[in-house]
């Protein structure tokens, strides 16, 4: 039955389970069961996720916008981070990407900050390589990201 569900219905089911889990967070046993159910439902649907990600994130800029969409950073911050990679995007480029990706279910409204979006999937889990700044080690990139989060 789940396999025959349309993508929109599948996303609605996942969203509803998330709402139910939030509503009953006081009962940890039920919450634990619902979280497990949600994981399995997502797992069943993941066979198409990589293809959707590949279609939606078909440029380095889009890949980075998605990667930096953590629910904390706003459009301007994401745009500035992308500039560090020698790439360009606009305010509308980030906002428009979020709106398109929301429709296909690869981002969701931020749980941390209103008006921002966060990625649903970790790109590295699907074999995507995140571009690194030229001449900067992974540790330096992480340090830059930590400094930006504190700012």
C-alpha positions in Angstrom: 0.0 0.0 0.0 2.8 2.5 0.9 4.5 1.8 -2.4 1.5 2.8 -4.3 1.0 6.1 -2.4 1.7 9.2 -4.4 4.6 11.3 -3.3 2.4 14.0 -1.9 0.4 11.6 0.2 3.6 10.0 1.5 4.9 13.5 2.6 1.5 14.2 4.2 1.7 11.0 6.2 5.3 11.8 7.3 4.2 15.3 8.3 1.2 14.0 10.2 3.3 11.5 12.1 5.7 14.3 13.0 2.7 16.4 14.3 1.4 13.5 16.3 4.8 12.9 17.8 5.1 16.6 18.8 1.6 16.6 20.3 2.2 13.6 22.6 5.8 14.2 23.5 4.9 13.8 27.2 4.4 10.1 26.7 7.9 8.9 25.8 6.9 5.3 25.0 4.4 6.3 22.4 6.8 8.9 21.1 9.5 6.3 20.7 7.1 4.0 18.8 6.1 6.8 16.5 9.7 7.8 15.8 10.5 4.2 14.9 7.4 4.1 12.5 8.5 7.4 11.0 12.0 6.1 10.4 10.7 3.0 8.6 8.3 5.0 6.5 11.1 7.3 5.4 13.3 4.2 4.7 10.7 2.8 2.4 10.5 6.0 0.5 14.3 6.6 0.3 14.7 4.5 -2.8 13.6 7.6 -4.8 15.4 10.2 -2.6 18.7 10.1 -4.3 17.2 10.6 -7.7 15.1 13.6 -6.4 18.2 15.1 -4.8 20.2 14.6 -8.0 17.5 16.3 -10.0 17.1 19.2 -7.6 20.7 19.8 -6.7 22.1 19.7 -10.3 24.6 22.6 -9.8 27.4 23.2 -7.2 25.5 26.3 -6.0 22.3 24.4 -5.4 24.2 21.7 -3.6 25.8 24.2 -1.3 22.5 26.1 -0.7 21.0 22.8 0.4 24.0 21.8 2.5 24.0 25.1 4.3 20.2 25.0 4.9 20.3 24.0 8.5 17.4 26.0 9.9 19.8 28.3 11.7 21.3 30.3 8.9 19.3 32.8 6.9 19.4 33.6 3.2 22.0 36.3 3.5 24.3 34.1 5.5 24.0 31.2 3.1 24.6 33.6 0.1 27.7 34.9 1.8 29.0 31.4 2.5 28.5 30.4 -1.1 30.6 33.5 -2.2 33.5 32.0 -0.3 33.5 29.1 -2.8 33.7 31.6 -5.7 30.1 31.0 -6.7 27.2 33.4 -6.9 23.6 33.3 -5.9 21.0 35.9 -5.0 18.5 36.3 -2.2 15.9 35.1 -4.7 18.0 32.2 -5.7 18.1 30.8 -2.2 14.5 31.7 -1.4 13.3 30.2 -4.7 15.3 27.0 -4.1 13.7 26.6 -0.7 10.2 27.0 -2.1 10.8 24.5 -4.9 12.4 22.0 -2.5 9.6 22.4 0.0 7.2 21.2 -2.6 9.2 18.1 -3.3 9.8 17.4 0.4 13.6 17.7 0.7 13.5 20.8 3.0 11.1 21.7 5.8 10.4 24.8 7.8 13.0 25.4 10.4 12.2 24.1 13.9 14.7 26.7 15.2 13.9 29.9 13.4 10.7 31.1 11.7 11.0 31.8 8.0 14.0 29.6 7.4 14.3 26.1 6.1 16.3 23.1 7.0 17.4 20.1 4.9 15.7 16.8 5.5 18.5 14.6 4.3 22.2 14.5 4.9 23.8 14.7 1.4 26.9 12.6 2.5 24.6 9.7 3.4 23.5 9.6 -0.2 27.1 9.7 -1.6 27.2 13.5 -2.5 30.5 15.1 -2.0 30.3 18.6 -0.4 32.7 21.0 -2.2 35.5 22.3 -0.1 37.1 25.7 -0.2 40.3 25.5 -2.2 43.4 25.3 0.0 41.4 25.0 3.2 41.4 21.8 5.3 38.2 20.2 6.6 39.1 21.3 10.1 39.5 24.9 9.0 36.1 24.8 7.2 34.5 23.4 10.4 36.2 26.2 12.4 34.8 28.8 10.0 31.3 27.3 10.4 31.6 27.3 14.2 32.6 30.9 14.2 29.7 31.8 11.9 27.3 30.0 14.2 28.5 32.0 17.2 28.2 35.3 15.3 
